[in-house]
Amino acid sequence: SWVTVSQTCDFPKRLRDLIWQLHKELNKSVPQFIESISTTELKEFVKDFLQQVGRYAIVFDDVWDVEFWNEIKFALPEGNYGNRVMLTTRKAGVAFASCTESQDFVYKMEPLSIEDSWTLFCNKIFKGNRCPAHLMDVAKAVLDKCDGLP
């Protein structure tokens, strides 16, 4: 499952999103009561569900606050069993706080090279075609602002 957290995180909503995704991936119907239960009950529901499922992989994308990790970790079953939870963040403190076993699991992304930035930009904006000459200055200005960040 892929849960986009973002800067303005509504934690119960993120838990409900996760529940919806997990059920959808397993072709199960989502219980209606999840809309009306407390955050604590949502965490318990997620934990029980993941324990029953067995193996899972979850990405929490764009986490801005350590508090999100401090809350969500209680919704995840203890023990590894081949399961994976990955977190993406711009904040080093969040990354290090979420690595409970070893700080070696923190991977610091480096900016893209100018060439890779240009290739990615053209692939996304111009569907793999070349940048039209009349947009070249604008395209370069956009890439300068991005400074190697995709």
C-alpha positions in Angstrom: 0.0 0.0 0.0 1.1 3.6 -0.6 -0.1 6.3 1.8 0.7 9.9 1.0 0.9 11.7 4.3 2.0 15.3 3.4 2.5 18.3 5.6 -1.0 18.7 6.8 -1.6 15.2 8.0 -5.1 14.1 9.2 -3.9 10.9 11.0 -7.3 9.2 11.3 -7.9 9.9 7.5 -4.5 8.3 6.7 -5.4 5.2 8.7 -8.7 5.0 6.9 -6.9 5.4 3.5 -4.6 2.5 4.5 -7.5 0.3 5.5 -9.2 1.0 2.2 -6.1 0.2 0.2 -5.4 -3.0 2.1 -8.9 -4.2 1.6 -8.9 -3.3 -2.1 -5.6 -5.1 -2.7 -7.1 -8.2 -1.2 -10.5 -7.8 -3.0 -12.2 -7.5 0.4 -15.0 -5.1 1.2 -14.2 -2.4 3.7 -16.3 -2.5 6.9 -18.6 0.5 7.1 -17.8 1.0 10.8 -14.3 2.3 10.1 -15.8 5.7 9.4 -17.1 6.1 12.9 -14.5 4.5 15.2 -11.8 6.3 17.2 -8.2 6.7 16.2 -7.2 4.1 18.8 -9.7 1.6 17.4 -8.5 2.4 13.8 -4.9 1.6 14.9 -6.0 -1.7 16.5 -8.0 -2.6 13.4 -5.0 -2.0 11.2 -2.7 -4.0 13.4 -5.2 -6.9 13.6 -5.7 -6.9 9.9 -2.0 -6.9 9.1 -1.4 -9.7 11.5 -4.1 -11.8 9.7 -2.8 -10.9 6.2 0.7 -12.2 7.0 3.0 -10.4 4.5 2.7 -6.8 3.5 4.6 -3.8 2.2 3.5 -0.3 3.1 5.0 3.1 2.0 4.3 6.2 4.0 5.2 8.9 1.5 6.1 12.6 2.3 6.1 12.4 6.1 6.9 15.7 7.7 6.5 15.1 11.4 8.0 12.6 13.8 4.6 12.5 15.6 3.2 10.7 12.5 5.7 7.9 13.0 5.2 7.9 16.8 1.5 7.2 16.1 1.6 4.9 13.2 4.2 2.5 14.6 1.5 1.3 17.2 -0.7 0.3 14.3 2.0 -2.0 12.9 2.5 -5.6 14.2 5.8 -6.3 16.0 8.2 -8.7 14.4 9.5 -8.7 10.9 8.2 -11.8 9.1 9.4 -10.5 5.8 7.1 -7.4 6.0 8.4 -4.0 4.9 7.5 -0.5 5.9 9.2 2.4 4.1 8.9 6.0 4.9 9.9 8.9 2.6 10.6 12.3 4.1 12.5 15.5 3.6 13.3 15.7 7.3 16.4 14.0 8.6 14.9 13.9 12.1 11.9 12.0 10.9 14.0 9.5 9.0 16.3 8.7 12.0 13.3 8.5 14.4 11.6 5.9 12.2 14.7 3.6 12.0 14.2 1.6 15.1 16.8 -1.1 14.3 19.7 0.7 12.6 20.5 4.2 11.3 22.0 2.3 8.3 18.5 2.0 6.9 18.3 5.8 6.3 19.0 6.5 2.6 19.8 10.1 1.8 18.8 11.0 -1.7 21.1 13.1 -3.7 19.9 15.6 -6.3 19.7 14.5 -9.9 22.4 15.6 -12.3 21.6 18.3 -14.8 21.4 15.7 -17.5 19.2 13.4 -15.5 16.9 16.3 -14.5 16.6 17.4 -18.1 15.8 13.8 -19.3 13.2 13.3 -16.5 11.6 16.7 -17.3 11.3 16.1 -21.0 9.9 12.6 -20.4 7.2 13.9 -18.1 6.4 17.2 -19.7 6.9 16.5 -23.4 6.2 12.7 -23.3 9.8 11.8 -24.2 10.0 14.3 -27.0 12.4 17.2 -27.3 11.6 20.5 -25.7 10.3 22.9 -28.3 12.8 25.8 -29.0 10.3 28.5 -27.9 10.0 26.8 -24.4 13.7 26.2 -23.8 14.3 29.2 -21.6 11.2 28.5 -19.5 12.1 24.8 -19.2 15.7 25.7 -18.1 14.3 28.2 -15.5 12.0 25.5 -14.1 14.9 23.1 -13.8 17.1 25.7 -12.1 14.4 26.3 -9.5 14.1 22.5 -8.9 17.9 22.3 -8.4 18.1 18.6 -9.1 14.9 17.6 -7.1 12.5 15.5 -9.2 
